[in-house]
Amino acid sequence: MLNNYYKYLPWVILGAFSSYGAATHYAQTTFDLFYLTAIFMIVYVALLYLHENLFKNINTKIYSFES
């Protein structure tokens, strides 16, 4: 199962940098920075998972009805 997600590894790394950048804007302490970075990464990975499993299936079903 993890073999399917290796192609997203560069995007996850870029997402980690952007999550850290967004967290530095909102955080006031070091714990806030860690907590917000973790939350942003969880949301980012959840969106990748939804894109891979839900949205691609929906698009496949929509396009299969058109033909």
C-alpha positions as CSV (number, residue, x, y, z in Angstrom):
1,M,0.0,0.0,0.0
2,L,2.8,2.4,0.8
3,N,4.3,1.8,-2.6
4,N,1.5,3.9,-4.2
5,Y,2.4,6.9,-2.1
6,Y,6.1,7.2,-2.8
7,K,5.3,9.5,-5.7
8,Y,3.9,12.0,-3.2
9,L,7.1,12.2,-1.0
10,P,8.5,15.3,-2.6
11,W,5.1,17.1,-2.1
12,V,5.0,16.0,1.5
13,I,8.4,17.4,2.1
14,L,7.4,20.7,0.5
15,G,4.2,20.6,2.5
16,A,6.3,20.2,5.7
17,F,8.1,23.4,4.8
18,S,5.0,25.3,4.0
19,S,3.3,24.0,7.2
20,Y,6.3,25.2,9.2
21,G,6.1,28.6,7.6
22,A,2.4,28.9,8.3
23,A,2.9,27.8,11.9
24,T,5.7,30.4,12.5
25,H,3.1,33.0,11.6
26,Y,0.6,31.9,14.2
27,A,2.8,30.4,16.9
28,Q,3.9,32.3,20.0
29,T,5.9,29.6,21.8
30,T,8.0,26.6,20.7
31,F,5.2,24.2,21.7
32,D,2.7,26.1,19.6
33,L,5.1,25.9,16.7
34,F,5.4,22.1,17.0
35,Y,1.7,21.6,17.6
36,L,0.6,23.8,14.6
37,T,3.2,22.2,12.3
38,A,1.9,18.8,13.2
39,I,-1.7,19.8,12.8
40,F,-1.0,21.4,9.4
41,M,0.9,18.3,8.2
42,I,-2.0,16.0,9.3
43,V,-4.4,18.1,7.3
44,Y,-2.1,18.1,4.3
45,V,-1.6,14.3,4.4
46,A,-5.4,13.9,4.8
47,L,-6.0,16.0,1.7
48,L,-3.5,13.9,-0.3
49,Y,-5.2,10.7,0.9
50,L,-8.7,12.1,-0.1
51,H,-7.4,13.1,-3.4
52,E,-5.9,9.7,-4.1
53,N,-8.9,7.7,-3.0
54,L,-12.0,9.8,-3.2
55,F,-11.6,12.5,-5.8
56,K,-10.0,10.3,-8.4
57,N,-12.8,7.8,-8.1
58,I,-15.5,10.5,-8.4
59,N,-13.8,11.9,-11.5
60,T,-13.6,8.4,-13.0
61,K,-17.3,7.8,-12.4
62,I,-18.2,11.2,-13.8
63,Y,-16.2,10.7,-17.0
64,S,-17.4,7.2,-17.5
65,F,-21.0,8.4,-17.7
66,E,-20.1,10.9,-20.4
67,S,-18.9,8.3,-22.9
